[in-house]
Amino acid sequence: MNVRRLIPTAALTGSVTLGLVALSACSPSDAADGAGGDRTSGDRLAVVTSFYPMQYLAEEIGGTHVDVSTLTKPGVEPHDLELSTRQAARLGEADYILYLKGIQPAVDEAVAAAGVPDTVDAATLTTLEKHGSEVGHAHEGEEHAGEDGAHGEDAGHGDEHGHEGEGEAGTDPHIWLDPVKYAEVARGVGASLEKADPDNAAAYRKNTTALVERLDGLDSAFKDGLADTATKTFITTHSAFGYLAERYGLTQESLAGLSPESEPSPARIKELRAIAARDKVGTVFFETLVSDRTAKTVAADGGLRTDVLDPVEGITDRSKGADYVEVMESNLAALEKALGAK
């Protein structure tokens, strides 16, 4: 069992929000250390997370009983993360690790090597799915059926040039963009924190309930906001929104599939222009952590607008919200506008 690092008692009075601000404002060397800075008193669970969606869960559920740090600095595209030797080594100092296998191959390897007993892969806390074998084409004869409600035909297509290591056996790892699946993961994280730190189990249970209620409210807002729209099709640069599309009966069409850096082929661009005309699509969405060059080129050629649909992989000063829920609410507003919500 790892010995917990000691945290200043005064820090225990700080809010979770202040903790997030402090983490985001830390120096590059502090963030790169992963497991956090030197602490000398108090007693909180040392938690290392892989990137923002995992960090958010750990902070919201752990509250004042955890010291959370993340391997992915704000503004860094998570898929591109490479760990330093020091980061990889310090993973082994954590009391608890929370990551999502299939997003960051370098992290997957380092976590496996760290051998921390209380290590949780968020992908094991819900069901991962495949959203198509190639861009723009669903699996032949495949029907998407989720836990509650019909889903869009061809929703959330994958990528024939899929990012290496992206999901298990070609599955889509972007589970946090479906509030229902994210809530399932939150429950699992809460239970695992209770097991790792039984002295504070009641607090983790209370915080988990509060977070799940917030995510349930977000789910209801998406259901209501997207129930009646002029079109059900949206175009993105990064095929990150397959779970969201399934959940709310939409069809995602992406320029370049699961890898945010992939370039669309001329044939794919031509196909998307035809889809946009057929389905009355007026907007091409791009994201905050990746260049908007391709989206603007495709939009200009097709007489379309561009807007941001944020995959919430990191919070920066360009994010349209201070945390996961606020950014997702901004995403809902953008989708309502682009799809012609009534």
C-alpha positions in Angstrom: 0.0 0.0 0.0 1.5 3.4 -1.0 1.9 5.9 1.8 -0.2 9.0 1.1 1.7 12.2 0.6 0.9 14.9 3.2 -1.0 18.0 2.3 -1.1 21.3 4.3 -4.0 21.4 6.7 -4.9 24.9 5.5 -5.5 23.6 2.0 -8.3 21.5 3.3 -10.6 24.6 3.7 -10.2 25.4 0.0 -13.1 24.7 -2.4 -12.9 22.2 -5.2 -13.3 25.1 -7.6 -10.3 26.9 -6.2 -8.3 23.6 -6.5 -9.1 23.4 -10.2 -8.1 27.0 -10.7 -4.8 26.5 -8.9 -4.1 23.4 -10.9 -4.8 25.2 -14.2 -2.6 28.0 -13.2 0.4 26.0 -12.2 3.7 26.3 -13.9 4.6 23.9 -16.8 7.1 22.1 -14.6 4.5 21.6 -11.8 1.9 20.2 -14.3 4.5 18.0 -15.9 5.3 16.4 -12.6 1.9 14.8 -12.7 1.7 13.6 -9.1 1.8 17.1 -7.7 4.2 19.3 -5.7 5.8 18.8 -2.3 3.4 18.7 0.6 4.3 18.4 4.3 1.1 18.1 6.5 -2.5 16.9 6.4 -3.7 13.7 4.8 -5.4 13.6 1.5 -5.5 10.8 -1.2 -2.9 11.6 -3.9 -4.8 11.1 -7.2 -3.3 11.3 -10.6 -5.6 11.6 -13.6 -4.8 11.3 -17.3 -6.7 14.3 -18.8 -9.5 16.7 -18.0 -12.7 14.5 -18.1 -11.0 12.2 -15.5 -9.7 15.1 -13.5 -13.2 16.6 -13.3 -14.7 13.4 -11.9 -11.9 13.0 -9.4 -12.2 16.6 -8.1 -16.0 16.6 -8.0 -16.3 13.3 -6.2 -13.2 13.5 -4.1 -13.8 17.0 -2.9 -11.5 18.1 0.0 -10.4 14.5 0.6 -8.2 14.2 -2.5 -5.2 16.0 -4.0 -5.8 15.8 -7.8 -3.3 16.4 -10.5 -3.4 15.6 -14.2 -0.8 14.4 -16.7 -2.3 16.6 -19.5 -1.7 20.3 -19.1 -4.5 22.7 -20.1 -4.3 23.5 -23.9 -2.5 20.2 -24.8 -4.4 18.0 -27.3 -4.7 14.8 -25.2 -4.3 12.4 -28.1 -0.8 13.8 -28.8 0.5 13.6 -25.2 4.0 12.2 -24.7 5.1 11.6 -21.1 8.5 12.5 -19.7 10.5 10.0 -17.8 9.9 11.9 -14.7 6.1 11.9 -15.2 6.1 8.2 -15.8 8.1 7.6 -12.7 6.0 9.7 -10.5 2.8 7.8 -11.5 4.1 5.1 -9.1 3.9 7.6 -6.2 0.1 8.0 -6.5 -2.4 6.5 -4.1 -5.0 6.3 -6.9 -4.9 6.6 -10.7 -7.9 7.4 -12.9 -7.4 7.2 -16.7 -9.3 6.3 -19.8 -7.6 3.5 -21.8 -7.6 4.0 -25.6 -7.3 7.8 -25.7 -3.6 8.2 -24.8 -1.3 5.3 -25.7 1.7 6.8 -23.8 -0.5 7.0 -20.6 -1.8 3.5 -21.1 1.8 2.2 -21.1 3.0 4.3 -18.2 0.0 3.3 -16.0 0.5 -0.3 -16.7 4.2 0.0 -15.7 3.4 2.0 -12.5 1.6 -0.9 -10.9 -0.5 1.2 -8.5 -3.1 -1.1 -6.9 -5.9 1.5 -6.9 -5.9 2.2 -10.6 -9.2 2.6 -12.4 -9.8 2.5 -16.2 -12.9 4.5 -16.8 -13.6 2.5 -19.9 -14.4 -0.5 -17.7 -17.1 1.4 -15.9 -19.5 1.6 -18.9 -20.0 -0.1 -22.2 -17.9 1.1 -25.2 -19.3 0.9 -28.7 -18.2 1.0 -32.3 -19.6 3.8 -34.3 -18.7 2.6 -37.8 -15.8 1.1 -39.6 -15.1 4.1 -41.9 -16.0 7.7 -42.2 -19.5 8.4 -43.5 -20.6 4.7 -43.6 -22.3 2.8 -40.8 -21.7 -1.0 -40.4 -23.9 -2.8 -42.9 -27.1 -3.7 -41.2 -26.1 -2.3 -37.8 -28.8 -0.7 -35.7 -27.8 1.6 -32.9 -29.9 1.1 -29.8 -29.1 2.8 -26.5 -30.5 2.6 -23.0 -33.3 5.1 -23.6 -34.6 6.3 -26.9 -34.1 5.9 -30.6 -30.8 6.9 -32.1 -29.9 8.5 -35.4 -29.2 6.2 -38.3 -25.4 6.1 -39.1 -24.9 8.1 -35.8 -21.3 8.7 -34.8 -19.2 7.3 -37.6 -15.7 6.0 -37.0 -12.6 6.3 -39.0 -10.9 4.0 -41.4 -7.7 5.8 -40.5 -8.4 5.5 -36.8 -5.9 6.9 -34.3 -3.5 4.2 -33.2 -4.6 2.9 -29.8 -8.0 4.6 -30.0 -10.3 2.4 -28.0 -10.2 -1.3 -27.6 -10.6 -3.2 -30.9 -11.7 -0.1 -32.7 -14.2 1.1 -30.1 -14.9 4.8 -29.6 -13.5 6.0 -26.3 -15.3 9.4 -26.1 -17.8 8.2 -23.5 -17.7 11.4 -21.5 -19.6 13.3 -24.2 -22.7 11.3 -23.4 -23.9 12.6 -20.0 -25.7 9.3 -19.3 -22.5 7.2 -19.8 -20.5 9.8 -18.0 -22.8 9.4 -15.0 -22.3 5.7 -15.1 -18.5 6.3 -15.0 -19.0 8.7 -12.1 -20.8 6.1 -10.1 -18.0 3.7 -10.7 -15.3 6.2 -9.7 -17.2 7.0 -6.5 -17.4 3.4 -5.6 -13.7 2.9 -6.3 -12.7 5.9 -4.2 -14.8 4.6 -1.3 -12.8 1.3 -1.5 -9.5 3.1 -1.8 -10.2 5.5 1.1 -13.0 3.9 3.3 -12.6 6.5 6.1 -14.1 9.1 3.8 -16.6 6.8 2.0 -19.7 8.8 3.1 -18.3 12.0 1.6 -17.5 10.3 -1.7 -21.0 8.8 -1.8 -22.6 12.2 -1.2 -20.5 13.9 -3.8 -21.2 11.2 -6.3 -24.9 11.6 -5.8 -24.6 15.4 -6.3 -22.6 15.0 -9.5 -24.9 12.4 -11.0 -27.9 14.7 -10.3 -26.1 17.4 -12.2 -25.3 15.1 -15.1 -28.9 13.9 -15.1 -30.0 17.5 -15.4 -27.6 18.0 -18.4 -29.1 14.9 -20.0 -32.6 16.3 -19.6 -31.6 19.6 -21.1 -30.1 17.8 -24.2 -33.2 15.7 -24.6 -35.5 18.7 -24.4 -33.3 21.0 -26.5 -32.8 18.6 -29.4 -36.2 16.9 -29.5 -37.6 19.0 -32.3 -35.1 20.3 -34.9 -35.1 21.2 -38.6 -32.3 18.7 -39.3 -30.7 15.8 -37.3 -27.4 15.9 -39.1 -24.3 17.8 -37.9 -20.8 17.9 -39.4 -17.6 17.9 -37.2 -13.9 17.9 -37.9 -13.3 15.3 -35.2 -15.6 12.2 -34.9 -15.8 12.6 -31.1 -19.5 12.9 -30.7 -20.8 9.4 -31.7 -22.2 8.7 -28.2 -23.9 12.0 -28.0 -25.4 11.5 -31.5 -26.7 8.1 -30.5 -28.1 9.4 -27.2 -30.1 12.2 -28.8 -31.2 10.8 -32.1 -28.7 12.7 -34.3 -26.4 11.8 -37.1 -22.7 12.8 -36.9 -20.8 13.3 -40.1 -17.1 14.0 -39.6 -14.3 15.3 -41.9 -11.6 13.0 -40.6 -12.9 10.4 -38.1 -11.6 9.6 -34.6 -8.2 11.1 -35.0 -8.4 14.9 -34.6 -5.4 15.5 -36.8 -6.4 13.4 -39.8 -7.0 15.2 -43.1 -10.2 14.5 -45.1 -9.8 13.1 -48.6 -11.2 15.0 -51.6 -13.8 12.3 -52.0 -14.9 12.8 -48.4 -15.2 16.6 -48.8 -17.3 16.1 -51.9 -19.5 13.6 -50.0 -20.0 16.0 -47.1 -21.0 18.8 -49.5 -23.7 16.5 -50.9 -24.8 15.6 -47.3 -25.0 19.2 -46.3 -27.2 20.1 -49.2 -29.5 17.0 -48.8 -29.9 17.4 -45.0 -30.0 21.2 -44.9 -26.8 21.4 -42.8 -25.6 25.0 -42.4 -22.6 24.6 -40.0 -19.3 22.9 -39.9 -18.1 22.4 -36.3 -14.5 22.5 -35.2 -12.9 22.2 -31.7 -10.9 24.5 -29.5 -7.6 22.4 -29.2 -7.2 21.6 -32.9 -6.7 24.0 -35.9 -9.9 25.2 -37.5 -8.2 25.5 -40.9 -9.8 22.4 -42.5 -13.3 23.3 -41.2 -13.1 26.8 -42.5 -11.9 25.6 -45.9 -14.7 23.1 -46.2 -17.3 25.6 -44.9 -16.2 28.3 -47.3 -16.3 26.0 -50.3 -19.8 24.9 -49.4 -21.2 28.3 -48.3 -21.5 27.1 -44.7 -20.8 28.7 -41.3 -18.3 27.4 -38.7 -18.8 27.1 -35.0 -17.3 25.4 -32.0 -18.4 22.0 -30.7 -16.0 21.3 -27.9 -15.1 17.7 -27.1 -14.2 18.9 -23.5 -10.8 17.3 -23.5 -9.3 20.3 -21.7 -10.4 23.6 -20.2 -8.5 26.8 -21.4 -9.3 30.5 -21.5 -10.9 29.8 -24.9 -13.4 27.3 -23.5 -17.0 28.4 -23.4 -17.4 27.5 -19.8 -15.4 27.0 -16.6 -16.1 23.2 -16.3 -17.4 20.1 -18.0 -21.1 20.9 -17.5 -20.8 24.6 -18.5 -19.0 23.7 -21.7 -21.5 20.9 -22.5 -24.3 23.5 -22.0 -22.5 25.7 -24.6 -22.3 22.7 -26.9 -26.1 22.2 -26.6 -26.7 25.9 -27.5 -24.5 25.5 -30.5 -26.3 22.4 -31.6 -29.7 23.9 -31.1 -28.7 26.9 -33.3 -27.0 24.7 -36.0 -29.8 22.1 -36.2 -32.7 24.6 -36.1 -34.2 23.7 -32.7 -37.9 24.7 -32.5 
